[in-house]
Amino acid sequence: MKLYGNTGSRGVARQRSAPGGAATAVLERPQGDSRRFRRGFLIYVLVMLLLIAAGLTVLWFRMDVYERSLPVRALESWMDARDSADWAKVLTEQGVEPGFVDSLDLRSPEYYKNLSVYTDEAPAFTLSFAARPLLTVTLRPGEKLGFGRHGWTVDTVTAVDSGLAVYVPPGAVVTVGDAVVGPECLVQRDAQKLSLGVFEQGRGDIPGLDKYVLNRCFTVDSVTVTGPDGSALTPEYTVGNAYYYPPVTADVHIVAPADATVTVNGVALNAENADARSLPPETDEFALFEGIEDALPFTGENMGRTAWTVSGLVAAPEVAAALSDGTALTAEHTDGIWSFPSPPAGKPDPALAAEQETRIMEVFDAHIAYLGNRSGAMETNYARFIACLVPNGEAFTQARRARDSIIWAKGLNTHPDAHLGEVLRYHPDCFTAQVDFTPEGDPDGPVSSNIYIFVRYAGQWRVLRIVSK
């Protein structure tokens, strides 16, 4: 081997024999250069790894700061620090009904952005419990976190300004607990039109329901609604958190001649829109005839008078009646009952009216003479009175049973001051008459009344029943 020149560190030339005997020169790299290359590459890799680690660390811190700067994280942290007892205290302090708070599951409240008031400077969230939005939480900027960002802290907690809506009749009194709701909660009058029946659909003077909003009141159990008449009202139906209290309705009873046209608020009564029957229990007339129907000369079909009942009226009605010839009738109205006499003023033709009125006073005089044992003429008074009664009728039976006690009457009040009261004709063969009288010799004394039910018997007007008032 032959060395060429000063090889130094650059390389060593070696001669090798090639196939065929030719010699070839090969330059070999020194081992020191290889080590320096590897060392440099390793340093490069380490530096890059350090730079990447530093970048990742900065990125992680930046992401952590970003995460902690989100308003929802501050809200969640604040919520996680509270249990059911804390939530109950917060809700109660904000004026939410304690009874309603006790009924809620407070373990897992949910939240969502309150977009109506949410801003980047003051994020606001609504907290709901059992799907009921109850609280609004507003945040304000907190501590600085770096990278130009800051955290958040709770600024205000307020109750959601909502609750129940109640629709009540005008004049109703709304009470929550022990407190009467004031006019500040009345948000709209005539807010809900009423569903009126056929007799009131045409009336424009019936107002609808007034709307009250009861903020922070979420359970209808604590709400009491009293109608204008003092009666307690109950919700008829609900829509969401709105409760509808209908007005108190009334039934109207009308007794009128069978051939009369009766109208309520201008709508004529018929079998389809009203209940027609003979003398309902709600009227005094029913009590007058009760128990003696079989002895009357008429039935419910031909009695000559019809009793109507109209149900479910909201307002006081306008009731009118007229005979088939157009004659308007005048009603006596007491306690929801309109009674139209038949014919007008209770008088038939003059001759018949005079006959009946004479007979009424004759019967009254015979009755008083019998009861008071006038002049001690017991048998005479008894015979005269019995002749005025329907044989075996109720008044007849009672007179016979009372005969023994009448013997001991002292003859007092046998000539009272009397005058004829109302006469009502129910049928050509039946009418009632009221006679009012005061004690004998005392025209200013207490007034008593007898009502006589007359029927035509054997060609005479005789009494079937006597009712003393």
C-alpha positions as CSV (number, residue, x, y, z in Angstrom):
1,M,0.0,0.0,0.0
2,K,1.2,3.4,-0.9
3,L,0.2,6.7,0.7
4,Y,-0.4,9.6,-1.6
5,G,0.5,12.9,-0.1
6,N,-0.6,14.1,3.4
7,T,-3.8,12.4,4.0
8,G,-4.4,14.1,7.4
9,S,-7.9,13.6,8.5
10,R,-9.5,13.8,5.1
11,G,-9.2,10.2,4.2
12,V,-7.0,7.3,3.6
13,A,-6.4,6.0,0.1
14,R,-6.1,2.3,-0.1
15,Q,-5.3,0.2,-3.1
16,R,-7.3,-2.9,-3.7
17,S,-7.0,-5.5,-6.3
18,A,-9.9,-5.6,-8.7
19,P,-10.8,-8.7,-10.5
20,G,-8.4,-9.3,-13.4
21,G,-5.4,-8.1,-11.4
22,A,-6.0,-4.3,-11.8
23,A,-5.5,-2.2,-8.8
24,T,-8.2,0.3,-7.6
25,A,-7.7,3.2,-5.2
26,V,-10.5,3.7,-2.5
27,L,-10.9,6.8,-0.3
28,E,-12.3,5.9,3.3
29,R,-14.0,8.6,5.5
30,P,-12.5,9.1,8.9
31,Q,-14.6,7.9,11.9
32,G,-14.5,11.3,13.7
33,D,-16.7,13.0,11.1
34,S,-19.5,10.4,11.5
35,R,-19.6,11.0,15.2
36,R,-19.9,14.7,14.8
37,F,-22.8,14.3,12.4
38,R,-24.7,12.1,14.7
39,R,-24.2,14.4,17.6
40,G,-25.4,17.4,15.6
41,F,-28.5,15.6,14.4
42,L,-29.3,14.5,17.9
43,I,-29.0,18.1,19.2
44,Y,-31.3,19.3,16.4
45,V,-33.9,16.7,17.3
46,L,-33.7,17.6,21.0
47,V,-34.1,21.3,20.2
48,M,-37.1,20.6,18.1
49,L,-38.7,18.4,20.7
50,L,-38.2,21.1,23.3
51,L,-39.7,23.7,21.0
52,I,-42.7,21.4,20.3
53,A,-43.1,20.7,24.1
54,A,-43.0,24.4,24.8
55,G,-45.5,25.1,22.1
56,L,-47.8,22.4,23.4
57,T,-47.4,23.7,26.9
58,V,-48.3,27.2,25.8
59,L,-51.3,25.8,23.8
60,W,-52.5,23.7,26.8
61,F,-52.3,26.7,29.1
62,R,-54.1,28.9,26.5
63,M,-56.8,26.3,26.1
64,D,-57.2,26.0,29.8
65,V,-57.5,29.7,30.1
66,Y,-60.0,29.7,27.3
67,E,-62.0,27.0,29.0
68,R,-62.0,28.8,32.4
69,S,-63.0,32.0,30.7
70,L,-66.2,30.5,29.4
71,P,-69.2,31.9,31.3
72,V,-70.9,28.4,31.5
73,R,-67.9,27.1,33.4
74,A,-68.3,29.7,36.1
75,L,-72.0,28.9,36.2
76,E,-71.5,25.2,36.5
77,S,-68.9,25.7,39.2
78,W,-71.3,27.8,41.1
79,M,-74.1,25.3,40.6
80,D,-71.9,22.3,41.7
81,A,-71.3,24.0,45.0
82,R,-75.0,23.9,45.9
83,D,-77.2,21.0,47.1
84,S,-80.9,20.8,47.4
85,A,-81.1,22.7,50.7
86,D,-79.1,25.5,49.2
87,W,-81.4,25.7,46.2
88,A,-84.5,25.7,48.4
89,K,-83.0,28.6,50.3
90,V,-82.2,30.6,47.2
91,L,-85.7,30.0,45.7
92,T,-87.5,31.0,48.9
93,E,-85.3,34.1,49.3
94,Q,-86.4,35.1,45.8
95,G,-90.0,35.0,46.7
96,V,-91.0,31.6,45.1
97,E,-93.8,29.9,47.0
98,P,-92.4,27.7,49.8
99,G,-95.1,25.1,49.1
100,F,-94.1,25.0,45.5
101,V,-90.4,24.8,46.4
102,D,-91.1,21.8,48.7
103,S,-92.7,20.0,45.8
104,L,-89.7,20.2,43.5
105,D,-86.8,17.9,42.8
106,L,-83.9,20.3,43.4
107,R,-81.1,17.9,42.8
108,S,-80.4,18.5,39.1
109,P,-81.3,21.9,37.9
110,E,-80.8,22.6,34.2
111,Y,-79.6,25.8,32.6
112,Y,-79.8,27.6,29.2
113,K,-78.9,31.0,27.9
114,N,-81.5,33.7,28.6
115,L,-81.2,35.2,25.1
116,S,-83.6,38.1,25.9
117,V,-81.0,39.6,28.3
118,Y,-77.7,37.8,27.5
119,T,-74.8,40.0,26.5
120,D,-71.0,39.4,26.2
121,E,-70.4,41.8,29.1
122,A,-73.1,40.3,31.3
123,P,-74.0,36.7,30.4
124,A,-77.4,35.6,31.7
125,F,-78.7,32.1,32.2
126,T,-82.1,30.7,33.2
127,L,-82.2,27.8,35.7
128,S,-85.0,25.4,35.5
129,F,-86.1,22.9,38.1
130,A,-88.4,20.0,37.1
131,A,-88.7,21.7,33.7
132,R,-90.0,24.9,35.3
133,P,-87.8,28.1,34.7
134,L,-87.4,29.7,38.1
135,L,-84.2,31.6,38.4
136,T,-82.1,34.0,36.2
137,V,-78.4,34.1,37.0
138,T,-76.3,37.0,35.7
139,L,-72.5,37.0,35.7
140,R,-69.9,39.7,35.8
141,P,-66.2,39.7,34.9
142,G,-63.9,38.1,37.5
143,E,-60.2,37.6,37.9
144,K,-57.8,38.0,35.0
145,L,-56.5,34.6,33.7
146,G,-53.9,35.8,31.2
147,F,-53.8,35.9,27.4
148,G,-56.2,38.8,27.6
149,R,-58.9,36.8,29.1
150,H,-60.8,36.8,32.5
151,G,-63.0,34.6,34.5
152,W,-66.6,35.1,35.6
153,T,-68.4,35.3,38.9
154,V,-72.1,35.4,39.8
155,D,-73.4,38.9,40.0
156,T,-77.2,38.6,40.6
157,V,-79.7,35.8,41.1
158,T,-83.4,36.7,40.6
159,A,-86.6,34.8,40.3
160,V,-88.0,34.4,36.8
161,D,-90.7,37.1,36.4
162,S,-93.4,34.6,35.5
163,G,-95.9,32.4,37.2
164,L,-99.6,31.6,36.8
165,A,-102.1,33.4,34.7
166,V,-105.6,33.3,35.9
167,Y,-108.7,34.3,34.0
168,V,-111.6,35.3,36.2
169,P,-115.0,37.0,35.9
170,P,-115.2,40.7,36.3
171,G,-115.5,41.6,40.0
172,A,-113.9,38.3,41.2
173,V,-111.5,38.5,44.1
174,V,-108.2,36.6,43.6
175,T,-106.2,35.6,46.7
176,V,-102.8,34.0,46.9
177,G,-102.3,32.5,50.4
178,D,-103.7,35.1,52.7
179,A,-103.0,38.1,50.5
180,V,-105.6,39.6,48.1
181,V,-104.1,40.2,44.7
182,G,-104.1,43.9,43.9
183,P,-104.9,45.7,40.6
184,E,-101.2,45.8,39.7
185,C,-101.6,42.1,38.7
186,L,-104.6,42.8,36.4
187,V,-102.9,42.9,33.0
188,Q,-106.0,42.8,30.7
189,R,-109.7,43.2,31.1
190,D,-112.1,41.2,28.8
191,A,-109.1,39.1,27.9
192,Q,-111.0,35.9,27.2
193,K,-114.4,35.9,25.6
194,L,-117.0,33.6,27.2
195,S,-118.5,30.7,25.4
196,L,-122.2,31.7,25.7
197,G,-125.2,29.7,25.1
198,V,-128.0,30.3,22.6
199,F,-129.8,32.7,24.9
200,E,-126.8,35.0,25.4
201,Q,-124.9,34.9,22.2
202,G,-126.6,38.0,20.9
203,R,-125.9,40.0,24.0
204,G,-123.0,42.4,23.7
205,D,-123.1,43.6,27.3
206,I,-121.6,40.4,28.8
207,P,-117.9,41.0,29.4
208,G,-115.3,38.3,29.1
209,L,-112.8,37.1,31.7
210,D,-110.2,39.4,33.2
211,K,-106.5,38.2,33.1
212,Y,-104.3,38.3,36.2
213,V,-100.7,37.3,36.2
214,L,-99.4,36.0,39.5
215,N,-95.7,36.4,39.4
216,R,-93.6,33.8,41.3
217,C,-96.8,31.9,42.1
218,F,-96.5,28.4,40.5
219,T,-99.1,26.3,42.3
220,V,-102.8,26.8,41.8
221,D,-103.4,25.2,45.2
222,S,-102.5,28.4,46.9
223,V,-104.9,30.5,44.7
224,T,-108.4,31.2,45.8
225,V,-110.9,32.9,43.5
226,T,-114.2,34.2,44.8
227,G,-117.0,35.3,42.5
228,P,-118.7,38.6,42.7
229,D,-121.5,36.9,44.6
230,G,-119.1,35.5,47.2
231,S,-119.2,31.9,45.9
232,A,-115.9,30.0,45.5
233,L,-114.9,29.4,41.9
234,T,-112.9,26.4,40.6
235,P,-110.9,26.3,37.3
236,E,-112.9,24.9,34.4
237,Y,-109.8,24.1,32.3
238,T,-106.1,24.9,32.0
239,V,-103.7,25.7,29.1
240,G,-100.1,25.4,30.2
241,N,-99.8,27.7,33.3
242,A,-103.1,29.5,32.5
243,Y,-106.2,28.7,34.6
244,Y,-109.7,29.7,33.5
245,Y,-112.3,30.3,36.1
246,P,-115.8,30.5,34.5
247,P,-118.4,32.8,36.0
248,V,-121.1,31.3,38.2
249,T,-124.1,30.5,36.1
250,A,-127.7,30.5,37.2
251,D,-130.9,28.6,36.3
252,V,-134.0,30.6,35.5
253,H,-137.5,29.2,36.2
254,I,-140.5,30.6,34.3
255,V,-144.1,29.6,34.8
256,A,-146.5,30.9,32.1
257,P,-149.7,30.0,30.3
258,A,-149.3,27.1,28.0
259,D,-150.3,29.2,24.9
260,A,-148.0,32.0,25.7
261,T,-144.7,32.6,23.9
262,V,-141.9,33.0,26.4
263,T,-138.6,34.6,25.4
264,V,-135.3,34.9,27.2
265,N,-133.1,37.7,25.9
266,G,-135.3,37.7,22.8
267,V,-135.0,34.0,22.1
268,A,-138.2,32.0,22.2
269,L,-138.3,29.0,24.4
270,N,-139.0,25.6,22.9
271,A,-138.5,21.9,23.8
272,E,-135.1,21.9,22.1
273,N,-133.4,24.8,23.9
274,A,-135.1,24.7,27.3
275,D,-136.6,22.2,29.8
276,A,-140.3,22.2,29.8
277,R,-142.2,20.5,32.5
278,S,-145.2,20.9,34.8
279,L,-144.6,23.0,37.9
280,P,-141.0,22.2,38.9
281,P,-140.1,21.6,42.5
282,E,-138.2,24.9,42.6
283,T,-141.4,26.9,42.5
284,D,-144.0,27.7,45.2
285,E,-146.7,26.5,42.8
286,F,-145.3,23.0,42.9
287,A,-145.6,22.9,46.6
288,L,-149.2,24.2,46.3
289,F,-150.2,21.2,44.1
290,E,-147.9,18.5,45.3
291,G,-149.7,15.4,46.4
292,I,-153.1,16.2,44.9
293,E,-152.2,15.9,41.2
294,D,-154.6,13.0,40.7
295,A,-157.5,15.1,42.0
296,L,-156.9,18.0,39.6
297,P,-159.0,18.5,36.5
298,F,-155.9,18.6,34.4
299,T,-152.6,16.9,33.8
300,G,-149.1,18.1,32.9
301,E,-150.1,18.0,29.3
302,N,-153.4,20.0,29.5
303,M,-153.0,21.9,32.7
304,G,-152.9,25.2,30.8
305,R,-149.6,26.3,32.3
306,T,-146.0,25.4,31.4
307,A,-143.0,25.6,33.6
308,W,-139.7,26.3,31.8
309,T,-136.2,26.0,33.1
310,V,-133.3,27.7,31.3
311,S,-129.9,26.7,32.6
312,G,-126.4,28.1,32.5
313,L,-127.1,31.8,32.2
314,V,-124.2,34.1,33.0
315,A,-126.0,37.4,33.3
316,A,-129.5,38.4,34.6
317,P,-131.8,37.7,31.7
318,E,-134.6,39.7,30.1
319,V,-137.7,37.5,30.3
320,A,-140.9,38.3,28.5
321,A,-144.2,36.5,27.7
322,A,-147.1,37.2,25.5
323,L,-150.3,35.4,24.7
324,S,-151.2,34.1,21.3
325,D,-153.2,37.3,20.6
326,G,-150.1,39.4,21.3
327,T,-151.1,40.5,24.8
328,A,-148.0,41.1,26.9
329,L,-147.9,39.5,30.3
330,T,-146.4,41.0,33.4
331,A,-144.4,38.7,35.6
332,E,-143.8,38.5,39.3
333,H,-140.0,37.9,39.7
334,T,-138.6,36.4,43.0
335,D,-135.4,34.4,43.5
336,G,-134.9,33.4,40.0
337,I,-138.6,32.5,39.3
338,W,-140.7,34.4,36.9
339,S,-144.4,33.7,37.2
340,F,-146.7,35.0,34.5
341,P,-150.4,34.9,35.6
342,S,-153.0,33.8,33.1
343,P,-154.8,35.7,31.8
344,P,-153.3,39.2,32.3
345,A,-153.7,40.4,35.9
346,G,-155.3,37.1,36.7
347,K,-158.7,38.1,35.6
348,P,-161.0,36.2,33.1
349,D,-164.0,37.9,31.6
350,P,-165.8,40.2,34.0
351,A,-168.8,38.0,34.7
352,L,-166.7,35.0,35.5
353,A,-164.3,37.0,37.6
354,A,-167.1,38.5,39.6
355,E,-168.6,35.0,40.1
356,Q,-165.2,33.6,41.3
357,E,-164.4,36.5,43.6
358,T,-167.8,36.2,45.2
359,R,-167.3,32.5,45.7
360,I,-163.8,33.0,47.1
361,M,-165.0,35.4,49.9
362,E,-168.0,33.1,50.7
363,V,-165.6,30.2,51.2
364,F,-163.3,32.3,53.3
365,D,-166.1,33.4,55.5
366,A,-167.3,29.8,56.0
367,H,-163.8,28.7,56.7
368,I,-163.2,31.4,59.4
369,A,-166.6,30.8,60.9
370,Y,-165.9,27.1,61.2
371,L,-162.4,27.6,62.7
372,G,-163.5,30.2,65.2
373,N,-166.7,28.4,66.1
374,R,-168.6,31.5,65.3
375,S,-171.6,32.1,67.7
376,G,-171.0,28.6,69.1
377,A,-173.0,27.2,66.2
378,M,-170.7,24.3,65.6
379,E,-173.0,22.1,63.5
380,T,-174.2,25.0,61.3
381,N,-170.7,26.3,60.7
382,Y,-169.4,22.8,60.0
383,A,-172.2,22.0,57.5
384,R,-171.7,25.3,55.7
385,F,-168.0,24.9,55.4
386,I,-168.1,21.2,54.3
387,A,-170.5,22.2,51.5
388,C,-167.7,24.4,50.1
389,L,-165.2,21.5,49.9
390,V,-164.6,18.7,47.3
391,P,-165.9,15.5,48.9
392,N,-163.1,13.3,50.2
393,G,-160.6,15.9,49.0
394,E,-157.7,17.0,51.2
395,A,-159.4,20.0,52.7
396,F,-162.6,17.9,53.3
397,T,-160.6,15.2,55.2
398,Q,-158.8,17.7,57.3
399,A,-162.0,19.5,58.2
400,R,-163.6,16.3,59.5
401,R,-160.5,15.4,61.5
402,A,-160.4,18.8,63.2
403,R,-164.1,18.8,64.1
404,D,-163.6,17.7,67.7
405,S,-161.0,20.3,68.4
406,I,-163.2,23.0,66.9
407,I,-165.8,22.4,69.5
408,W,-163.5,24.0,72.1
409,A,-162.8,27.1,70.0
410,K,-163.8,30.3,71.9
411,G,-165.3,32.2,69.0
412,L,-162.3,34.5,68.6
413,N,-161.3,36.2,65.3
414,T,-164.5,35.1,63.5
415,H,-164.9,38.5,61.7
416,P,-161.3,39.4,60.6
417,D,-160.6,42.3,58.2
418,A,-160.0,40.5,54.9
419,H,-159.3,41.4,51.3
420,L,-158.8,39.4,48.2
421,G,-155.3,38.9,47.0
422,E,-153.9,37.2,43.9
423,V,-156.1,35.0,41.8
424,L,-154.3,32.7,39.3
425,R,-156.2,30.6,36.7
426,Y,-154.4,27.4,35.7
427,H,-157.3,25.8,33.8
428,P,-160.9,26.7,33.0
429,D,-161.8,24.3,35.8
430,C,-159.1,25.3,38.3
431,F,-157.8,28.5,39.9
432,T,-156.1,29.5,43.1
433,A,-157.0,32.5,45.3
434,Q,-155.1,34.2,48.1
435,V,-157.0,36.0,50.9
436,D,-155.1,38.2,53.3
437,F,-156.6,39.1,56.6
438,T,-155.7,40.8,59.9
439,P,-157.0,40.0,63.5
440,E,-160.6,41.1,64.2
441,G,-160.7,44.7,65.2
442,D,-157.0,45.3,64.5
443,P,-156.6,46.3,60.8
444,D,-152.9,47.3,61.5
445,G,-152.1,44.0,63.1
446,P,-150.1,41.1,61.6
447,V,-151.3,39.9,58.2
448,S,-152.1,36.2,57.6
449,S,-152.9,34.6,54.3
450,N,-154.9,31.6,53.1
451,I,-154.5,30.1,49.7
452,Y,-157.4,28.2,48.3
453,I,-157.3,25.8,45.4
454,F,-160.6,25.8,43.7
455,V,-161.9,23.2,41.2
456,R,-165.2,22.9,39.5
457,Y,-167.1,20.1,41.1
458,A,-170.8,19.2,40.4
459,G,-171.3,22.6,38.8
460,Q,-169.9,24.5,41.8
461,W,-166.5,26.0,42.7
462,R,-165.3,23.9,45.6
463,V,-162.0,23.9,47.5
464,L,-159.6,21.0,47.1
465,R,-156.8,22.2,49.3
466,I,-156.1,25.1,51.8
467,V,-152.6,26.4,52.5
468,S,-152.1,28.9,55.4
469,K,-149.2,31.3,55.2
